[in-house]
């Protein structure tokens, strides 16, 4: 396993973990379940921390990917820039979730304003993670690029293959 492969493995944890945590948070809110809410806040902290290995392996993966044929330095740079934005969003989410967890443990409740703030940070982080993942996918998957034109042999009877 090389750094690029390891990066592909670990970068799924923040994305999938955040999605799972968001679903659980909505469920906990409707069930008014403080224990589950506390667990989700802890999961948000873990998700935020899981960004660290994704970033560390990403820097090493760049050294592998930049020498592969057909890989654009501009796409790698765009992915890296998006990753740094996602890093800050995840950091803010992790700190807010840790604060929320502390408040929940002390007060035995989570103030509504804090819950909404954490939910908004989670949504912002999710958008940043999604954008970063999309930019990363473009590095080796030209079919996800906006300017992609499928080869004529791939068209078959389904039209251009372009998103409308």
KEGUNU-989044 format. One record per atom (N, C-alpha, C): x, y, z; atom name. Coordinates in nm, 4 decimals. Each point is the difference from the previous one (the first is absolute). Layout:
BEGIN
       xx       yy       zz name
        X        Y        Z   CA
...
END
This chain:
BEGIN
       xx       yy       zz name
   0.0860  -0.1178   0.0000    N
  -0.0860   0.1178   0.0000   CA
   0.0900   0.1232   0.0000    C
  -0.0281   0.0937  -0.0901    N
   0.0773   0.1243  -0.0043   CA
  -0.0836   0.1139   0.0605    C
   0.0584   0.1197   0.0049    N
  -0.0674   0.1132   0.0645   CA
  -0.1296   0.0380  -0.0708    C
  -0.0006  -0.0086  -0.1321    N
  -0.1225   0.0343  -0.0736   CA
  -0.1119  -0.0983   0.0346    C
   0.0326  -0.1280   0.0067    N
  -0.0995  -0.1015   0.0351   CA
  -0.0500   0.0218   0.1431    C
   0.0918   0.0239   0.0919    N
  -0.0386   0.0244   0.1388   CA
  -0.0896   0.1238   0.0109    C
   0.0322   0.1026  -0.0765    N
  -0.0819   0.1212   0.0000   CA
  -0.1421  -0.0313  -0.0473    C
  -0.0109  -0.0807  -0.1039    N
  -0.1325  -0.0380  -0.0499   CA
  -0.0795  -0.0781   0.1038    C
   0.0685  -0.0755   0.0827    N
  -0.0675  -0.0766   0.1051   CA
  -0.0466   0.0927   0.1126    C
   0.0897   0.0821   0.0542    N
  -0.0343   0.0780   0.1200   CA
  -0.0877   0.1210  -0.0280    C
   0.0002   0.0515  -0.1229    N
  -0.0793   0.1209  -0.0229   CA
  -0.1500  -0.0264  -0.0037    C
  -0.0402  -0.1261   0.0014    N
  -0.1428  -0.0309   0.0054   CA
  -0.0568   0.0125   0.1419    C
   0.0830  -0.0139   0.1010    N
  -0.0488   0.0054   0.1380   CA
  -0.0668   0.1328   0.0345    C
   0.0616   0.1152  -0.0285    N
  -0.0682   0.1251   0.0339   CA
  -0.1314   0.0183  -0.0763    C
  -0.0011  -0.0340  -0.1272    N
  -0.1194   0.0210  -0.0826   CA
  -0.1150  -0.0895   0.0458    C
   0.0251  -0.1283   0.0082    N
  -0.1042  -0.0956   0.0384   CA
  -0.0376   0.0184   0.1470    C
   0.0991   0.0230   0.0851    N
  -0.0264   0.0198   0.1423   CA
  -0.0886   0.1206   0.0255    C
   0.0261   0.1088  -0.0720    N
  -0.0806   0.1206   0.0181   CA
  -0.1434  -0.0236  -0.0463    C
  -0.0168  -0.0645  -0.1128    N
  -0.1340  -0.0300  -0.0505   CA
  -0.0773  -0.0851   0.1011    C
   0.0637  -0.1032   0.0509    N
  -0.0610  -0.0884   0.0990   CA
  -0.0354   0.0783   0.1270    C
   0.0915   0.0844   0.0464    N
  -0.0240   0.0787   0.1211   CA
  -0.1152   0.0982  -0.0196    C
  -0.0087   0.0612  -0.1173    N
  -0.1109   0.0920  -0.0271   CA
  -0.1346  -0.0723   0.0056    C
  -0.0064  -0.1183  -0.0592    N
  -0.1244  -0.0782   0.0064   CA
  -0.0363  -0.0340   0.1443    C
   0.1000  -0.0404   0.0769    N
  -0.0245  -0.0325   0.1410   CA
  -0.0432   0.1227   0.0798    C
   0.0569   0.1156  -0.0320    N
  -0.0371   0.1223   0.0713   CA
  -0.1464   0.0348  -0.0252    C
  -0.0433  -0.0114  -0.1232    N
  -0.1405   0.0265  -0.0320   CA
  -0.0904  -0.0987   0.0749    C
   0.0374  -0.1261  -0.0009    N
  -0.0772  -0.1020   0.0717   CA
  -0.0040   0.0312   0.1503    C
   0.1151   0.0334   0.0574    N
   0.0072   0.0311   0.1436   CA
  -0.0863   0.1209   0.0338    C
  -0.0022   0.0979  -0.0893    N
  -0.0805   0.1201   0.0228   CA
  -0.1488  -0.0356   0.0048    C
  -0.0464  -0.0782  -0.0973    N
  -0.1420  -0.0352  -0.0035   CA
  -0.0397  -0.0930   0.1136    C
   0.0917  -0.0813   0.0457    N
  -0.0267  -0.0899   0.1125   CA
   0.0232   0.0690   0.1340    C
   0.0575   0.1209  -0.0049    N
   0.0357   0.0749   0.1216   CA
   0.0839  -0.0868   0.0930    C
   0.1003  -0.0637  -0.0591    N
   0.0853  -0.0949   0.0705   CA
   0.1349   0.0657   0.0287    C
   0.0190   0.0424   0.1247    N
   0.1219   0.0706   0.0383   CA
   0.1231  -0.0902  -0.0051    C
  -0.0167  -0.1262   0.0352    N
   0.1142  -0.0923  -0.0047   CA
   0.0496  -0.0182  -0.1430    C
  -0.0925  -0.0159  -0.0933    N
   0.0396  -0.0143  -0.1402   CA
   0.0598   0.1307  -0.0515    C
  -0.0575   0.1118   0.0412    N
   0.0558   0.1297  -0.0394   CA
   0.1437   0.0121   0.0486    C
   0.0258  -0.0398   0.1226    N
   0.1370   0.0035   0.0534   CA
   0.0925  -0.0902  -0.0804    C
  -0.0486  -0.1175  -0.0356    N
   0.0813  -0.0925  -0.0801   CA
   0.0316   0.0603  -0.1366    C
  -0.0983   0.0670  -0.0593    N
   0.0211   0.0631  -0.1305   CA
   0.1014   0.1134   0.0116    C
  -0.0073   0.0767   0.1070    N
   0.0987   0.1067   0.0201   CA
   0.1402  -0.0592   0.0090    C
   0.0122  -0.1116   0.0705    N
   0.1288  -0.0692   0.0054   CA
   0.0432  -0.0491  -0.1370    C
  -0.0960  -0.0471  -0.0786    N
   0.0307  -0.0456  -0.1359   CA
   0.0470   0.1162  -0.0870    C
  -0.0593   0.1177   0.0175    N
   0.0467   0.1176  -0.0742   CA
   0.1461   0.0315   0.0335    C
   0.0368  -0.0160   0.1258    N
   0.1400   0.0219   0.0398   CA
   0.0900  -0.1011  -0.0703    C
  -0.0417  -0.1258  -0.0024    N
   0.0784  -0.1045  -0.0674   CA
   0.0110   0.0297  -0.1497    C
  -0.1107   0.0425  -0.0604    N
   0.0018   0.0355  -0.1426   CA
   0.0992   0.1132  -0.0245    C
  -0.0032   0.1015   0.0849    N
   0.0935   0.1120  -0.0156   CA
   0.1444  -0.0474   0.0105    C
   0.0265  -0.0885   0.0939    N
   0.1359  -0.0530   0.0155   CA
   0.0404  -0.0887  -0.1175    C
  -0.0976  -0.0647  -0.0635    N
   0.0323  -0.0886  -0.1126   CA
   0.0459   0.0763  -0.1234    C
  -0.0172   0.1315   0.0012    N
   0.0497   0.0825  -0.1102   CA
   0.1529   0.0037   0.0014    C
   0.0593  -0.0124   0.1174    N
   0.1466   0.0088   0.0119   CA
   0.0705  -0.1068  -0.0837    C
  -0.0339  -0.1295   0.0133    N
   0.0677  -0.0981  -0.0851   CA
  -0.0289   0.0206  -0.1490    C
  -0.1193   0.0486  -0.0320    N
  -0.0305   0.0266  -0.1412   CA
   0.0931   0.1079  -0.0549    C
   0.0222   0.1046   0.0798    N
   0.0910   0.1065  -0.0439   CA
   0.1449  -0.0474  -0.0067    C
   0.0429  -0.0710   0.1018    N
   0.1395  -0.0456   0.0027   CA
   0.0306  -0.0953  -0.1148    C
  -0.0914  -0.0927  -0.0264    N
   0.0232  -0.0914  -0.1122   CA
  -0.0170   0.0719  -0.1332    C
  -0.0825   0.1036  -0.0020    N
  -0.0197   0.0768  -0.1230   CA
   0.1269   0.0676  -0.0466    C
   0.0751   0.0550   0.0941    N
   0.1268   0.0643  -0.0374   CA
   0.0964  -0.1015  -0.0591    C
   0.0045  -0.1179   0.0578    N
   0.0875  -0.1059  -0.0520   CA
  -0.0531  -0.0553  -0.1322    C
  -0.1331  -0.0119  -0.0112    N
  -0.0611  -0.0523  -0.1229   CA
   0.0285   0.0916  -0.1183    C
   0.0097   0.1287   0.0266    N
   0.0316   0.0952  -0.1065   CA
   0.1321  -0.0359  -0.0663    C
   0.0966  -0.0406   0.0811    N
   0.1303  -0.0389  -0.0538   CA
  -0.0074  -0.1207  -0.0914    C
  -0.0972  -0.0865   0.0232    N
  -0.0197  -0.1173  -0.0862   CA
  -0.0782   0.0401  -0.1250    C
  -0.1121   0.0692   0.0201    N
  -0.0920   0.0297  -0.1100   CA
   0.0572   0.0971  -0.1022    C
   0.0817   0.0950   0.0441    N
   0.0485   0.1012  -0.0938   CA
   0.0890  -0.0581  -0.1091    C
   0.0475  -0.1215   0.0185    N
   0.0862  -0.0630  -0.0998   CA
  -0.0754  -0.0988  -0.0882    C
  -0.1292  -0.0137   0.0203    N
  -0.0796  -0.0921  -0.0809   CA
  -0.0409   0.0672  -0.1306    C
  -0.0055  -0.0758  -0.1089    N
  -0.0417   0.0588  -0.1272   CA
  -0.1456   0.0463   0.0063    C
  -0.0258   0.1144  -0.0588    N
  -0.1356   0.0523  -0.0067   CA
  -0.0474   0.0725   0.1236    C
   0.0864   0.0153   0.0989    N
  -0.0387   0.0695   0.1230   CA
   0.0400   0.1466  -0.0114    C
  -0.0936   0.0870   0.0290    N
   0.0208   0.1436  -0.0113   CA
   0.0418   0.0599   0.1345    C
   0.1074   0.0768  -0.0027    N
   0.0452   0.0687   0.1214   CA
  -0.1064   0.0983   0.0489    C
  -0.0738   0.0592  -0.0935    N
  -0.1051   0.0951   0.0376   CA
  -0.1119  -0.0697   0.0777    C
  -0.0354  -0.1222  -0.0418    N
  -0.1045  -0.0739   0.0714   CA
   0.0468  -0.0407   0.1392    C
   0.1262  -0.0377   0.0114    N
   0.0552  -0.0343   0.1318   CA
  -0.0024   0.1225   0.0904    C
   0.0385   0.1145  -0.0547    N
   0.0015   0.1241   0.0778   CA
  -0.1420   0.0386   0.0440    C
  -0.0968  -0.0137  -0.0902    N
  -0.1393   0.0329   0.0337   CA
  -0.0518  -0.0919   0.1110    C
   0.0349  -0.1276  -0.0079    N
  -0.0404  -0.0957   0.1036   CA
   0.0643   0.0366   0.1340    C
   0.1274   0.0342  -0.0029    N
   0.0701   0.0382   0.1226   CA
  -0.0586   0.1251   0.0629    C
  -0.0346   0.0982  -0.0829    N
  -0.0609   0.1230   0.0523   CA
  -0.1353  -0.0291   0.0639    C
  -0.0792  -0.0834  -0.0655    N
  -0.1300  -0.0380   0.0564   CA
   0.0188  -0.0756   0.1310    C
   0.1028  -0.0841   0.0059    N
   0.0265  -0.0779   0.1219   CA
   0.0339   0.0910   0.1177    C
   0.0715   0.1081  -0.0265    N
   0.0342   0.0912   0.1096   CA
  -0.1242   0.0728   0.0516    C
  -0.0910   0.0347  -0.0885    N
  -0.1264   0.0605   0.0441   CA
  -0.0793  -0.1009   0.0832    C
  -0.0053  -0.1241  -0.0475    N
  -0.0705  -0.1059   0.0736   CA
   0.0637  -0.0234   0.1364    C
   0.1314   0.0136   0.0057    N
   0.0721  -0.0169   0.1275   CA
  -0.0481   0.1028   0.1022    C
  -0.0132   0.1246  -0.0415    N
  -0.0441   0.1042   0.0927   CA
  -0.1463  -0.0203   0.0395    C
  -0.0830  -0.0405  -0.0949    N
  -0.1406  -0.0276   0.0317   CA
  -0.0099  -0.1150   0.0999    C
   0.0781  -0.1046  -0.0226    N
  -0.0006  -0.1148   0.0917   CA
   0.0516   0.0395   0.1377    C
   0.1014   0.0840   0.0039    N
   0.0529   0.0467   0.1282   CA
  -0.1042   0.0774   0.0783    C
  -0.0719   0.0888  -0.0696    N
  -0.1058   0.0768   0.0660   CA
  -0.1107  -0.0930   0.0498    C
  -0.0367  -0.0978  -0.0825    N
  -0.1022  -0.0966   0.0409   CA
   0.0465  -0.0805   0.1209    C
   0.1222  -0.0474  -0.0032    N
   0.0528  -0.0792   0.1111   CA
   0.0021   0.0778   0.1302    C
   0.0438   0.1252  -0.0061    N
   0.0037   0.0832   0.1213   CA
  -0.1407   0.0296   0.0510    C
  -0.0912   0.0321  -0.0920    N
  -0.1381   0.0277   0.0411   CA
  -0.0653  -0.1251   0.0590    C
   0.0250  -0.1149  -0.0605    N
  -0.0570  -0.1252   0.0513   CA
   0.0580  -0.0336   0.1368    C
   0.1289   0.0245   0.0182    N
   0.0627  -0.0244   0.1301   CA
  -0.0593   0.0930   0.1062    C
  -0.0212   0.1267  -0.0373    N
  -0.0639   0.0939   0.0924   CA
  -0.1431  -0.0450   0.0304    C
  -0.0724  -0.0423  -0.1032    N
  -0.1367  -0.0484   0.0200   CA
  -0.0049  -0.1234   0.0876    C
   0.0945  -0.0885  -0.0189    N
   0.0068  -0.1210   0.0822   CA
   0.0272   0.0362   0.1458    C
   0.0892   0.0947   0.0220    N
   0.0315   0.0450   0.1361   CA
  -0.1233   0.0622   0.0660    C
  -0.0679   0.0875  -0.0737    N
  -0.1211   0.0636   0.0530   CA
  -0.1064  -0.1056   0.0302    C
  -0.0158  -0.0950  -0.0889    N
  -0.0999  -0.1059   0.0182   CA
   0.0290  -0.0834   0.1243    C
   0.1261  -0.0313   0.0216    N
   0.0362  -0.0807   0.1167   CA
  -0.0193   0.0772   0.1304    C
   0.0265   0.1306  -0.0027    N
  -0.0126   0.0814   0.1215   CA
  -0.1459   0.0360   0.0272    C
  -0.0706   0.0477  -0.1009    N
  -0.1369   0.0492   0.0176   CA
  -0.1082  -0.1056  -0.0226    C
   0.0370  -0.1124  -0.0540    N
  -0.0963  -0.1054  -0.0352   CA
  -0.1002   0.0463  -0.1054    C
   0.0431   0.0967  -0.0810    N
  -0.0802   0.0457  -0.1138   CA
   0.0922   0.0738  -0.0969    C
  -0.0449   0.0116  -0.1229    N
   0.0749   0.0740  -0.1018   CA
  -0.0858   0.1181  -0.0426    C
   0.0463   0.1224   0.0273    N
  -0.0792   0.1168  -0.0394   CA
  -0.0321  -0.0028  -0.1499    C
  -0.1212   0.0413  -0.0333    N
  -0.0468  -0.0040  -0.1388   CA
   0.0924   0.0782  -0.0930    C
   0.0445   0.1177   0.0422    N
   0.0879   0.0812  -0.0849   CA
   0.1310  -0.0731  -0.0289    C
   0.0513  -0.0698   0.0995    N
   0.1241  -0.0750  -0.0186   CA
  -0.0233  -0.1173  -0.0950    C
  -0.1130  -0.0665   0.0152    N
  -0.0331  -0.1127  -0.0879   CA
  -0.0116   0.0457  -0.1451    C
  -0.0660   0.1135  -0.0208    N
  -0.0149   0.0536  -0.1356   CA
   0.1362   0.0396  -0.0564    C
   0.0827   0.0630   0.0821    N
   0.1341   0.0381  -0.0449   CA
   0.0834  -0.1206  -0.0406    C
  -0.0071  -0.1057   0.0789    N
   0.0750  -0.1222  -0.0318   CA
  -0.0544  -0.0631  -0.1274    C
  -0.1312   0.0002  -0.0148    N
  -0.0604  -0.0546  -0.1217   CA
   0.0447   0.0792  -0.1232    C
   0.0038   0.1320   0.0113    N
   0.0453   0.0831  -0.1124   CA
   0.1473  -0.0244  -0.0319    C
   0.0825  -0.0130   0.1033    N
   0.1419  -0.0311  -0.0235   CA
   0.0167  -0.1377  -0.0635    C
  -0.0840  -0.0938   0.0400    N
   0.0057  -0.1339  -0.0596   CA
  -0.0400   0.0056  -0.1474    C
  -0.1034   0.0777  -0.0309    N
  -0.0422   0.0139  -0.1398   CA
   0.1081   0.0697  -0.0826    C
   0.0604   0.1036   0.0557    N
   0.1092   0.0697  -0.0679   CA
   0.1183  -0.0941  -0.0221    C
   0.0328  -0.0771   0.1011    N
   0.1089  -0.0974  -0.0131   CA
  -0.0335  -0.1038  -0.1058    C
  -0.1241  -0.0451  -0.0017    N
  -0.0424  -0.0970  -0.1008   CA
   0.0155   0.0546  -0.1407    C
  -0.0372   0.1267  -0.0184    N
   0.0170   0.0626  -0.1313   CA
   0.1484   0.0095  -0.0359    C
   0.0820   0.0384   0.0967    N
   0.1446   0.0101  -0.0250   CA
   0.0604  -0.1372  -0.0287    C
  -0.0437  -0.1019   0.0728    N
   0.0497  -0.1361  -0.0240   CA
  -0.0421  -0.0476  -0.1390    C
  -0.1247   0.0255  -0.0363    N
  -0.0493  -0.0414  -0.1313   CA
   0.0749   0.0676  -0.1131    C
   0.0240   0.1305   0.0150    N
   0.0742   0.0757  -0.1018   CA
   0.1426  -0.0533  -0.0111    C
   0.0612  -0.0262   0.1135    N
   0.1366  -0.0533   0.0006   CA
   0.0043  -0.1369  -0.0663    C
  -0.0953  -0.0852   0.0333    N
  -0.0051  -0.1341  -0.0596   CA
  -0.0207   0.0086  -0.1508    C
  -0.0863   0.0908  -0.0425    N
  -0.0228   0.0169  -0.1433   CA
   0.1269   0.0458  -0.0707    C
   0.0680   0.0960   0.0598    N
   0.1254   0.0490  -0.0607   CA
   0.1048  -0.1104  -0.0032    C
   0.0050  -0.0816   0.1031    N
   0.0940  -0.1118   0.0016   CA
  -0.0338  -0.1041  -0.1047    C
  -0.1280  -0.0274  -0.0167    N
  -0.0421  -0.0968  -0.1003   CA
   0.0368   0.0423  -0.1408    C
   0.0003   0.1301  -0.0247    N
   0.0337   0.0501  -0.1329   CA
   0.1451  -0.0272  -0.0383    C
   0.0853  -0.0212   0.0991    N
   0.1418  -0.0220  -0.0292   CA
   0.0189  -0.1244  -0.0859    C
  -0.0663  -0.1085   0.0334    N
   0.0176  -0.1252  -0.0753   CA
  -0.1284  -0.0513  -0.0633    C
  -0.1073   0.0748   0.0100    N
  -0.1270  -0.0424  -0.0588   CA
  -0.0527   0.1106  -0.0908    C
   0.0443   0.0035  -0.1249    N
  -0.0444   0.1076  -0.0891   CA
  -0.1511  -0.0003  -0.0226    C
  -0.0648  -0.1144   0.0227    N
  -0.1442  -0.0075  -0.0238   CA
  -0.0808   0.0850   0.0968    C
   0.0589   0.0477   0.1099    N
  -0.0731   0.0867   0.0921   CA
   0.0284   0.1478  -0.0249    C
   0.0867   0.0298  -0.0956    N
   0.0297   0.1399  -0.0325   CA
  -0.1137   0.0584  -0.0839    C
  -0.0258   0.1291   0.0181    N
  -0.1080   0.0656  -0.0730   CA
   0.0235   0.0012  -0.1506    C
   0.1259   0.0032  -0.0422    N
   0.0306   0.0069  -0.1430   CA
   0.0165  -0.1379  -0.0647    C
  -0.0394  -0.1061   0.0697    N
   0.0192  -0.1361  -0.0513   CA
  -0.0901  -0.0281  -0.1195    C
   0.0579  -0.0558  -0.1037    N
  -0.0724  -0.0495  -0.1167   CA
   0.0304  -0.1480  -0.0127    C
  -0.0997  -0.0872   0.0131    N
   0.0276  -0.1431  -0.0132   CA
   0.0437  -0.0340  -0.1421    C
   0.0850  -0.1003  -0.0135    N
   0.0424  -0.0399  -0.1341   CA
  -0.1197  -0.0531  -0.0787    C
  -0.0001   0.0164  -0.1328    N
  -0.1146  -0.0427  -0.0813   CA
  -0.0408  -0.1453   0.0236    C
   0.0949  -0.0893   0.0207    N
  -0.0326  -0.1414   0.0207   CA
  -0.0797  -0.0212   0.1284    C
   0.0117   0.0921   0.0960    N
  -0.0688  -0.0151   0.1281   CA
  -0.1422   0.0546  -0.0039    C
  -0.0353   0.0683  -0.1078    N
  -0.1303   0.0655  -0.0048   CA
  -0.1158  -0.0970  -0.0175    C
   0.0166  -0.1003  -0.0818    N
  -0.1075  -0.0968  -0.0207   CA
  -0.1282   0.0688  -0.0405    C
  -0.1084  -0.0390   0.0604    N
  -0.1314   0.0562  -0.0324   CA
  -0.0488   0.0965   0.1064    C
   0.0858   0.0386   0.0921    N
  -0.0452   0.0816   0.1128   CA
   0.0305   0.1477  -0.0170    C
   0.0344   0.0445  -0.1157    N
   0.0268   0.1409  -0.0213   CA
   0.1426   0.0363   0.0325    C
   0.0208   0.1258   0.0319    N
   0.1356   0.0511   0.0182   CA
   0.0625  -0.0392   0.1325    C
  -0.0791  -0.0416   0.0965    N
   0.0558  -0.0316   0.1308   CA
   0.0227   0.1234   0.0850    C
  -0.0267   0.1155  -0.0568    N
   0.0179   0.1261   0.0707   CA
  -0.1160   0.0237   0.0964    C
   0.0302   0.0606   0.1140    N
  -0.1053   0.0382   0.0948   CA
  -0.0732   0.1206  -0.0555    C
  -0.1299  -0.0003   0.0156    N
  -0.0793   0.1128  -0.0506   CA
  -0.0583   0.0770   0.1131    C
END
